[in-house]
């Protein structure tokens, strides 16, 4: 507990993702050392001499190499290869020798390390070797060695030894995907948005997450906090009352989890309730769950941070494991949505312009498939083989479809590989506006509300300060979802929502009322959504949808909808 004279803040506020919470000790994720090239290395407060400096740097490389090898040996499958590759670079004798030679010639240590790392990357590029992943690993070596010689905290996610609340300025999707779920009670960041890919991945592994919590990086390692995603608060030294409130909510969530079965309205209208996943591990966790299938399998993890693209056989094995984990339940696979904040780094060595690789309005999703058709063809071939080997009929959909012509092109290519159920993502306003024409070429559509909100409102989803504009309750976004749902009715074809909007029980009622036939979300949200749908008739959901559409702001739309939600459901779900 803090001293009573400590007048610092006790509560930090941000934006919660989900409804859960946790209490535990803080572990901070430290940023990379941003220091000037001529920053002196001190020994007992005095700048180190040339020869002492050489020994310090040599020892630092040895320490970093040992740590990386040790982390690789204890890492999860997703992170092991990255640690091993970085360790190999850290112990490279030529790299170390050049750094030490520059220091002997009088270069400051940080400047020598930066120069040699940059030169090493240039050498790899000139030799024709794929360098995208090596660049990431070389930066990791640089950051760890510089931190070591300057006595700074080691950057990146530390090795966790007990269940903790992970606190960071920002976390990447790679950071999230490499975490040991059993040791992460909650994630809190200063930056990011509730629909950023890192926040979404946190939801998929059922870890409570709060973003936009300004000031939390000042918390000391080891202090105990309560993380409440329902209120978006981080509370230092939680009281018994704080703990009891979170425990009551956990008990309520566990009770809802026991209400198994399909999604269906009170009067018997079926609404498929499915899960979003991003890995084989996510699929394995669904083996005993009551979700009705997978409405969105994000396949980016198979492709990210690789020097070369995955081969057909490697992909096939992964997809087969996912299909078998679901025990015959339907699985919707989204072809790789590279680009923007998930660039396919191996393409940087194949002519892709680095300046456009990270642009949300640039080459991503199906646009990359047009530019690099071998990516899509290898993935479709692997999916078709997995389908044949498991006997599970898969649904495949393309991300970032802009026009009916693109939908027709994708459908033709997918069906040539023997995939019968082909769909398109509706993430761009043009796709919602032309959804009826798109459905002339595909068997279903799935609305990605996260990107649809981003492109409708011209607001980058990674910028937390724009979260108000990115609210899925925005009337303009609901109008576009309504258009897509009407197109589905016109063609008698399924319309799904696989964005995070589906995880909000009240908004799920609106979506059902608009005519959406399937909802896919983070697995932990399914029970609450099922509970809400089962306690309303189809007619009542249509009334809730009309009330939301009649409003002019996201807050008033949500308020109007909640007024028509069954009071007992509001109490059960704390809506």
Order of alpha helices (4+ residues) and beta strands (2+ residues): beta-beta-beta-beta-beta-alpha-alpha-alpha-alpha-alpha-beta-alpha-beta-alpha-beta-beta-beta-alpha-beta-alpha-beta-alpha-beta-alpha-alpha-beta-alpha-beta-alpha-alpha-beta-alpha-alpha-beta-alpha-beta-alpha-alpha-alpha-alpha
